[in-house]
Amino acid sequence: MNYVGIVLVSHSSELVSGLKKLLIQVAPQVPIAVAGGTNENEIGTSAEKIKEAIESVYSAKGVAVFVDLGSALMNTELALEWLEGFDNIKIVDAPIVEGAYAGAVASGMGCTLESVLYDASEAKNLVKI
C-alpha cells in the first residue's frame, strides 16, 4: 500500500528529529522526512534540504509538508517551484506537532492526501491556550 508522505520543516533539526520519532511510534509505515536547520546545521531553513526531503518520500499518493515559522514556509514554496512535474504536494495549514500527528495517523490508515490535509487542519481545534 502507498502512503501519503510526511515532510517536517523547522528552523531546528532537533525539533523535527524528535517529532519524527514520535510519529514513527504511531505510524511506522508512513514515509517521513525532515528538513531542519540550514545546510551548515545552523538555526534556519534550507530550500535545498526541503526539496530533497520531499523527493525522498514522494509517491503518487502525494506529500503533506508541515512547517513551523515564516521562512520555513517561504523556503518550502521555493522548493516546490524547483520540483517541476511533481504533483500532489501540499503545504499544510496546521500546527506542526498536532497537525503532523493527525496527518501521520490518517496517512497510516491509507487515506488520500485530501483526507490527510483535512485531519491535520482539524488538529488546530485541539490547540487551546
C-alpha positions in Angstrom: 0.0 0.0 0.0 1.2 3.5 -0.8 1.0 6.2 1.9 1.0 10.0 1.8 4.5 11.1 2.6 5.1 13.5 5.5 7.8 16.2 5.5 8.6 18.2 8.6 10.2 21.6 8.1 11.6 23.5 11.0 14.3 26.0 11.9 15.6 23.4 14.3 16.9 20.0 13.3 16.4 18.7 16.8 12.7 19.7 16.8 11.8 17.8 13.7 14.0 14.8 14.6 12.2 14.5 17.8 8.8 14.9 16.2 9.7 12.3 13.6 10.5 9.8 16.4 7.0 10.5 17.9 5.3 10.0 14.5 7.1 6.7 13.8 5.6 5.3 17.0 2.1 5.9 15.9 2.5 5.4 12.1 5.7 3.3 11.5 4.7 2.5 7.9 4.4 6.1 6.8 7.4 7.6 5.0 8.5 10.7 7.0 11.4 13.0 6.1 12.8 16.0 8.0 14.4 19.3 6.8 15.6 21.1 9.9 18.1 23.8 10.1 20.4 25.2 7.3 22.9 23.3 5.2 25.5 24.4 7.8 23.4 22.9 10.6 22.6 26.3 12.0 19.2 27.5 13.1 17.2 28.4 9.9 15.8 26.6 6.9 17.1 25.4 3.6 15.1 25.2 0.4 17.6 22.6 -0.9 17.1 20.4 2.2 13.3 20.7 1.9 13.4 19.7 -1.8 15.5 16.6 -1.0 13.2 15.7 1.9 10.1 15.9 -0.4 11.8 13.8 -3.1 12.7 11.2 -0.6 9.1 10.5 0.5 7.3 11.3 -2.7 4.8 8.8 -4.2 1.7 9.0 -6.4 -0.4 9.5 -3.2 1.4 12.8 -2.5 3.2 14.6 0.2 2.0 16.7 3.1 4.5 19.3 4.2 4.3 20.7 7.8 6.2 23.9 8.6 6.9 25.8 11.8 7.7 29.5 11.1 7.7 32.2 8.4 10.9 31.4 6.5 10.1 27.7 6.6 7.0 28.5 4.6 8.9 30.7 2.2 11.7 28.1 1.6 9.1 25.4 1.2 7.4 27.4 -1.5 10.7 27.9 -3.2 11.5 24.2 -3.0 8.1 23.4 -4.6 9.0 25.7 -7.6 12.1 23.5 -8.1 10.0 20.3 -8.2 8.6 20.5 -11.7 6.5 17.5 -12.6 5.7 16.5 -9.0 2.0 16.6 -8.3 0.1 16.3 -5.1 2.5 18.2 -2.8 0.7 20.4 -0.3 1.8 22.7 2.5 -0.5 22.0 5.5 -2.1 24.9 7.4 -1.9 23.4 10.8 0.3 23.5 14.0 3.4 21.4 13.2 3.1 19.0 16.1 -0.6 18.4 16.4 -1.1 18.6 12.6 1.7 16.2 11.8 0.5 13.7 14.4 -3.1 13.7 12.9 -1.7 13.7 9.4 0.6 10.7 10.0 -2.3 8.7 11.6 -4.5 9.5 8.6 -1.8 8.5 6.2 -1.1 5.3 8.1 -4.7 4.4 7.6 -4.3 4.7 3.9 -6.2 8.0 3.5 -5.9 10.3 0.5 -3.8 13.4 0.5 -7.1 15.5 0.8 -8.1 13.5 3.9 -4.6 13.8 5.5 -4.8 17.6 4.9 -8.3 17.8 6.4 -7.4 15.7 9.5 -4.2 17.8 10.0 -6.0 21.1 9.7 -8.7 19.9 12.2 -5.9 19.5 14.7 -5.9 23.3 15.1 -9.0 22.8 17.1 -7.1 20.7 19.6 -4.8 23.6 20.5 -6.3 25.7 23.2 -4.4 28.5 25.1 
